Amino acid sequence: MAQITKDTIIGDILDMDSTTAPFFFEMGMHCLGCPASRGESVEMACMVHGVDPDVLVEKLNAHLAAK
């Protein structure tokens, strides 16, 4: 499984594993179907939603590693 970074595009993460969607919902990002949000990097989305991108990246990578 690929390593997610702050520069990884959200659409790529969701295409890689759709079970990551709840992590984005948890941070208040409920617009995962819209093209704009799918094209954002993790860091950009976190900035908009007031979330620490390092924390989200850690959660996503832990989730993917556990699969």
Backbone atoms as SQL, in Angstrom:
CREATE TABLE atoms (id INTEGER PRIMARY KEY, chain TEXT, resi INTEGER, resn TEXT, atom TEXT, x REAL, y REAL, z REAL);
INSERT INTO atoms VALUES
  (1, 'A', 1, 'MET', 'N', 0.854, -1.176, 0.000),
  (2, 'A', 1, 'MET', 'CA', 0.000, 0.000, 0.000),
  (3, 'A', 1, 'MET', 'C', 0.902, 1.242, 0.000),
  (4, 'A', 2, 'ALA', 'N', 0.512, 2.238, -0.756),
  (5, 'A', 2, 'ALA', 'CA', 1.284, 3.469, -0.855),
  (6, 'A', 2, 'ALA', 'C', 1.249, 4.243, 0.459),
  (7, 'A', 3, 'GLN', 'N', 2.302, 4.978, 0.710),
  (8, 'A', 3, 'GLN', 'CA', 2.398, 5.823, 1.899),
  (9, 'A', 3, 'GLN', 'C', 1.718, 7.162, 1.600),
  (10, 'A', 4, 'ILE', 'N', 0.817, 7.565, 2.460),
  (11, 'A', 4, 'ILE', 'CA', 0.121, 8.840, 2.299),
  (12, 'A', 4, 'ILE', 'C', 0.960, 9.930, 2.951),
  (13, 'A', 5, 'THR', 'N', 1.047, 11.079, 2.270),
  (14, 'A', 5, 'THR', 'CA', 1.742, 12.253, 2.795),
  (15, 'A', 5, 'THR', 'C', 0.777, 13.435, 2.773),
  (16, 'A', 6, 'LYS', 'N', 1.230, 14.567, 3.267),
  (17, 'A', 6, 'LYS', 'CA', 0.402, 15.779, 3.244),
  (18, 'A', 6, 'LYS', 'C', 0.118, 16.228, 1.812),
  (19, 'A', 7, 'ASP', 'N', 0.953, 15.809, 0.864),
  (20, 'A', 7, 'ASP', 'CA', 0.792, 16.208, -0.531),
  (21, 'A', 7, 'ASP', 'C', -0.085, 15.261, -1.338),
  (22, 'A', 8, 'THR', 'N', -0.487, 14.147, -0.733),
  (23, 'A', 8, 'THR', 'CA', -1.317, 13.181, -1.446),
  (24, 'A', 8, 'THR', 'C', -2.692, 13.781, -1.720),
  (25, 'A', 9, 'ILE', 'N', -3.186, 13.550, -2.915),
  (26, 'A', 9, 'ILE', 'CA', -4.486, 14.071, -3.333),
  (27, 'A', 9, 'ILE', 'C', -5.595, 13.193, -2.745),
  (28, 'A', 10, 'ILE', 'N', -6.612, 13.832, -2.209),
  (29, 'A', 10, 'ILE', 'CA', -7.696, 13.122, -1.530),
  (30, 'A', 10, 'ILE', 'C', -8.380, 12.121, -2.463),
  (31, 'A', 11, 'GLY', 'N', -8.626, 12.492, -3.690),
  (32, 'A', 11, 'GLY', 'CA', -9.250, 11.571, -4.635),
  (33, 'A', 11, 'GLY', 'C', -8.422, 10.310, -4.833),
  (34, 'A', 12, 'ASP', 'N', -7.096, 10.450, -4.827),
  (35, 'A', 12, 'ASP', 'CA', -6.218, 9.291, -4.969),
  (36, 'A', 12, 'ASP', 'C', -6.334, 8.370, -3.751),
  (37, 'A', 13, 'ILE', 'N', -6.463, 8.966, -2.575),
  (38, 'A', 13, 'ILE', 'CA', -6.611, 8.173, -1.349),
  (39, 'A', 13, 'ILE', 'C', -7.923, 7.398, -1.395),
  (40, 'A', 14, 'LEU', 'N', -8.998, 8.067, -1.755),
  (41, 'A', 14, 'LEU', 'CA', -10.310, 7.426, -1.815),
  (42, 'A', 14, 'LEU', 'C', -10.358, 6.343, -2.890),
  (43, 'A', 15, 'ASP', 'N', -9.684, 6.573, -4.018),
  (44, 'A', 15, 'ASP', 'CA', -9.638, 5.563, -5.075),
  (45, 'A', 15, 'ASP', 'C', -8.824, 4.355, -4.628),
  (46, 'A', 16, 'MET', 'N', -7.783, 4.597, -3.836),
  (47, 'A', 16, 'MET', 'CA', -6.935, 3.531, -3.321),
  (48, 'A', 16, 'MET', 'C', -7.704, 2.660, -2.325),
  (49, 'A', 17, 'ASP', 'N', -8.484, 3.317, -1.463),
  (50, 'A', 17, 'ASP', 'CA', -9.221, 2.585, -0.424),
  (51, 'A', 17, 'ASP', 'C', -10.388, 3.449, 0.061),
  (52, 'A', 18, 'SER', 'N', -11.585, 3.067, -0.340),
  (53, 'A', 18, 'SER', 'CA', -12.763, 3.864, 0.018),
  (54, 'A', 18, 'SER', 'C', -13.076, 3.830, 1.517),
  (55, 'A', 19, 'THR', 'N', -12.482, 2.890, 2.255),
  (56, 'A', 19, 'THR', 'CA', -12.743, 2.839, 3.700),
  (57, 'A', 19, 'THR', 'C', -12.046, 3.973, 4.444),
  (58, 'A', 20, 'THR', 'N', -11.307, 4.814, 3.731),
  (59, 'A', 20, 'THR', 'CA', -10.678, 5.982, 4.356),
  (60, 'A', 20, 'THR', 'C', -11.656, 7.162, 4.469),
  (61, 'A', 21, 'ALA', 'N', -12.788, 7.090, 3.784),
  (62, 'A', 21, 'ALA', 'CA', -13.758, 8.193, 3.782),
  (63, 'A', 21, 'ALA', 'C', -14.152, 8.652, 5.181),
  (64, 'A', 22, 'PRO', 'N', -14.411, 7.751, 6.141),
  (65, 'A', 22, 'PRO', 'CA', -14.805, 8.216, 7.476),
  (66, 'A', 22, 'PRO', 'C', -13.787, 9.143, 8.154),
  (67, 'A', 23, 'PHE', 'N', -12.533, 9.015, 7.812),
  (68, 'A', 23, 'PHE', 'CA', -11.524, 9.899, 8.398),
  (69, 'A', 23, 'PHE', 'C', -11.715, 11.338, 7.915),
  (70, 'A', 24, 'PHE', 'N', -12.157, 11.486, 6.691),
  (71, 'A', 24, 'PHE', 'CA', -12.434, 12.818, 6.157),
  (72, 'A', 24, 'PHE', 'C', -13.751, 13.358, 6.707),
  (73, 'A', 25, 'PHE', 'N', -14.755, 12.482, 6.828),
  (74, 'A', 25, 'PHE', 'CA', -16.027, 12.902, 7.428),
  (75, 'A', 25, 'PHE', 'C', -15.804, 13.375, 8.861),
  (76, 'A', 26, 'GLU', 'N', -14.954, 12.664, 9.587),
  (77, 'A', 26, 'GLU', 'CA', -14.661, 12.990, 10.994),
  (78, 'A', 26, 'GLU', 'C', -14.115, 14.408, 11.150),
  (79, 'A', 27, 'MET', 'N', -13.364, 14.873, 10.155),
  (80, 'A', 27, 'MET', 'CA', -12.786, 16.214, 10.247),
  (81, 'A', 27, 'MET', 'C', -13.726, 17.286, 9.691),
  (82, 'A', 28, 'GLY', 'N', -14.935, 16.880, 9.297),
  (83, 'A', 28, 'GLY', 'CA', -15.917, 17.842, 8.811),
  (84, 'A', 28, 'GLY', 'C', -15.942, 17.998, 7.311),
  (85, 'A', 29, 'MET', 'N', -15.225, 17.143, 6.616),
  (86, 'A', 29, 'MET', 'CA', -15.179, 17.215, 5.155),
  (87, 'A', 29, 'MET', 'C', -16.232, 16.269, 4.594),
  (88, 'A', 30, 'HIS', 'N', -17.427, 16.799, 4.384),
  (89, 'A', 30, 'HIS', 'CA', -18.548, 15.975, 3.948),
  (90, 'A', 30, 'HIS', 'C', -18.813, 16.061, 2.449),
  (91, 'A', 31, 'CYS', 'N', -17.947, 16.729, 1.723),
  (92, 'A', 31, 'CYS', 'CA', -18.165, 16.961, 0.290),
  (93, 'A', 31, 'CYS', 'C', -17.218, 16.112, -0.557),
  (94, 'A', 32, 'LEU', 'N', -17.011, 14.869, -0.180),
  (95, 'A', 32, 'LEU', 'CA', -16.022, 14.037, -0.871),
  (96, 'A', 32, 'LEU', 'C', -16.375, 13.730, -2.319),
  (97, 'A', 33, 'GLY', 'N', -17.618, 13.887, -2.687),
  (98, 'A', 33, 'GLY', 'CA', -18.020, 13.606, -4.063),
  (99, 'A', 33, 'GLY', 'C', -17.776, 14.756, -5.015),
  (100, 'A', 34, 'CYS', 'N', -17.544, 15.941, -4.492),
  (101, 'A', 34, 'CYS', 'CA', -17.380, 17.085, -5.398),
  (102, 'A', 34, 'CYS', 'C', -15.959, 17.106, -5.963),
  (103, 'A', 35, 'PRO', 'N', -15.823, 17.453, -7.240),
  (104, 'A', 35, 'PRO', 'CA', -14.511, 17.438, -7.887),
  (105, 'A', 35, 'PRO', 'C', -13.466, 18.310, -7.188),
  (106, 'A', 36, 'ALA', 'N', -13.882, 19.425, -6.624),
  (107, 'A', 36, 'ALA', 'CA', -12.916, 20.313, -5.970),
  (108, 'A', 36, 'ALA', 'C', -12.264, 19.631, -4.776),
  (109, 'A', 37, 'SER', 'N', -13.059, 18.957, -3.957),
  (110, 'A', 37, 'SER', 'CA', -12.484, 18.322, -2.768),
  (111, 'A', 37, 'SER', 'C', -11.628, 17.120, -3.144),
  (112, 'A', 38, 'ARG', 'N', -12.000, 16.392, -4.169),
  (113, 'A', 38, 'ARG', 'CA', -11.217, 15.228, -4.592),
  (114, 'A', 38, 'ARG', 'C', -9.861, 15.654, -5.155),
  (115, 'A', 39, 'GLY', 'N', -9.741, 16.890, -5.607),
  (116, 'A', 39, 'GLY', 'CA', -8.485, 17.370, -6.178),
  (117, 'A', 39, 'GLY', 'C', -7.569, 18.056, -5.189),
  (118, 'A', 40, 'GLU', 'N', -8.033, 18.192, -3.949),
  (119, 'A', 40, 'GLU', 'CA', -7.215, 18.852, -2.924),
  (120, 'A', 40, 'GLU', 'C', -6.211, 17.884, -2.313),
  (121, 'A', 41, 'SER', 'N', -5.109, 18.443, -1.879),
  (122, 'A', 41, 'SER', 'CA', -4.161, 17.628, -1.115),
  (123, 'A', 41, 'SER', 'C', -4.672, 17.511, 0.314),
  (124, 'A', 42, 'VAL', 'N', -4.148, 16.550, 1.039),
  (125, 'A', 42, 'VAL', 'CA', -4.502, 16.388, 2.448),
  (126, 'A', 42, 'VAL', 'C', -4.213, 17.687, 3.197),
  (127, 'A', 43, 'GLU', 'N', -3.065, 18.280, 2.931),
  (128, 'A', 43, 'GLU', 'CA', -2.682, 19.507, 3.635),
  (129, 'A', 43, 'GLU', 'C', -3.649, 20.652, 3.354),
  (130, 'A', 44, 'MET', 'N', -4.067, 20.810, 2.101),
  (131, 'A', 44, 'MET', 'CA', -4.999, 21.884, 1.751),
  (132, 'A', 44, 'MET', 'C', -6.342, 21.690, 2.445),
  (133, 'A', 45, 'ALA', 'N', -6.849, 20.466, 2.432),
  (134, 'A', 45, 'ALA', 'CA', -8.140, 20.181, 3.064),
  (135, 'A', 45, 'ALA', 'C', -8.062, 20.410, 4.572),
  (136, 'A', 46, 'CYS', 'N', -6.970, 19.999, 5.178),
  (137, 'A', 46, 'CYS', 'CA', -6.806, 20.183, 6.619),
  (138, 'A', 46, 'CYS', 'C', -6.749, 21.657, 6.981),
  (139, 'A', 47, 'MET', 'N', -6.088, 22.445, 6.149),
  (140, 'A', 47, 'MET', 'CA', -5.994, 23.878, 6.401),
  (141, 'A', 47, 'MET', 'C', -7.393, 24.505, 6.404),
  (142, 'A', 48, 'VAL', 'N', -8.218, 24.139, 5.446),
  (143, 'A', 48, 'VAL', 'CA', -9.571, 24.678, 5.332),
  (144, 'A', 48, 'VAL', 'C', -10.443, 24.263, 6.521),
  (145, 'A', 49, 'HIS', 'N', -10.230, 23.037, 7.009),
  (146, 'A', 49, 'HIS', 'CA', -11.072, 22.493, 8.065),
  (147, 'A', 49, 'HIS', 'C', -10.464, 22.590, 9.462),
  (148, 'A', 50, 'GLY', 'N', -9.314, 23.263, 9.585),
  (149, 'A', 50, 'GLY', 'CA', -8.706, 23.483, 10.893),
  (150, 'A', 50, 'GLY', 'C', -8.208, 22.218, 11.566),
  (151, 'A', 51, 'VAL', 'N', -7.660, 21.306, 10.762),
  (152, 'A', 51, 'VAL', 'CA', -7.171, 20.029, 11.285),
  (153, 'A', 51, 'VAL', 'C', -5.662, 19.951, 11.059),
  (154, 'A', 52, 'ASP', 'N', -4.954, 19.337, 12.001),
  (155, 'A', 52, 'ASP', 'CA', -3.510, 19.141, 11.864),
  (156, 'A', 52, 'ASP', 'C', -3.273, 18.056, 10.808),
  (157, 'A', 53, 'PRO', 'N', -2.641, 18.391, 9.688),
  (158, 'A', 53, 'PRO', 'CA', -2.460, 17.397, 8.620),
  (159, 'A', 53, 'PRO', 'C', -1.591, 16.219, 9.048),
  (160, 'A', 54, 'ASP', 'N', -0.644, 16.454, 9.939),
  (161, 'A', 54, 'ASP', 'CA', 0.219, 15.358, 10.391),
  (162, 'A', 54, 'ASP', 'C', -0.586, 14.301, 11.143),
  (163, 'A', 55, 'VAL', 'N', -1.567, 14.744, 11.914),
  (164, 'A', 55, 'VAL', 'CA', -2.419, 13.808, 12.659),
  (165, 'A', 55, 'VAL', 'C', -3.257, 12.979, 11.689),
  (166, 'A', 56, 'LEU', 'N', -3.849, 13.631, 10.694),
  (167, 'A', 56, 'LEU', 'CA', -4.671, 12.905, 9.726),
  (168, 'A', 56, 'LEU', 'C', -3.828, 11.927, 8.915),
  (169, 'A', 57, 'VAL', 'N', -2.657, 12.342, 8.478),
  (170, 'A', 57, 'VAL', 'CA', -1.771, 11.462, 7.715),
  (171, 'A', 57, 'VAL', 'C', -1.411, 10.237, 8.551),
  (172, 'A', 58, 'GLU', 'N', -1.117, 10.455, 9.819),
  (173, 'A', 58, 'GLU', 'CA', -0.785, 9.340, 10.705),
  (174, 'A', 58, 'GLU', 'C', -1.960, 8.362, 10.835),
  (175, 'A', 59, 'LYS', 'N', -3.160, 8.901, 11.013),
  (176, 'A', 59, 'LYS', 'CA', -4.356, 8.053, 11.131),
  (177, 'A', 59, 'LYS', 'C', -4.597, 7.257, 9.851),
  (178, 'A', 60, 'LEU', 'N', -4.490, 7.924, 8.710),
  (179, 'A', 60, 'LEU', 'CA', -4.733, 7.250, 7.433),
  (180, 'A', 60, 'LEU', 'C', -3.714, 6.142, 7.186),
  (181, 'A', 61, 'ASN', 'N', -2.440, 6.429, 7.432),
  (182, 'A', 61, 'ASN', 'CA', -1.408, 5.413, 7.213),
  (183, 'A', 61, 'ASN', 'C', -1.555, 4.244, 8.177),
  (184, 'A', 62, 'ALA', 'N', -1.939, 4.510, 9.423),
  (185, 'A', 62, 'ALA', 'CA', -2.158, 3.430, 10.387),
  (186, 'A', 62, 'ALA', 'C', -3.336, 2.556, 9.936),
  (187, 'A', 63, 'HIS', 'N', -4.393, 3.203, 9.470),
  (188, 'A', 63, 'HIS', 'CA', -5.569, 2.469, 8.992),
  (189, 'A', 63, 'HIS', 'C', -5.193, 1.560, 7.816),
  (190, 'A', 64, 'LEU', 'N', -4.467, 2.103, 6.873),
  (191, 'A', 64, 'LEU', 'CA', -4.081, 1.324, 5.686),
  (192, 'A', 64, 'LEU', 'C', -3.106, 0.196, 6.044),
  (193, 'A', 65, 'ALA', 'N', -2.219, 0.434, 6.972),
  (194, 'A', 65, 'ALA', 'CA', -1.235, -0.577, 7.368),
  (195, 'A', 65, 'ALA', 'C', -1.907, -1.748, 8.101),
  (196, 'A', 66, 'ALA', 'N', -3.020, -1.461, 8.756),
  (197, 'A', 66, 'ALA', 'CA', -3.724, -2.490, 9.532),
  (198, 'A', 66, 'ALA', 'C', -4.582, -3.410, 8.660),
  (199, 'A', 67, 'LYS', 'N', -4.719, -3.071, 7.405),
  (200, 'A', 67, 'LYS', 'CA', -5.583, -3.859, 6.505),
  (201, 'A', 67, 'LYS', 'C', -4.880, -5.094, 6.003);
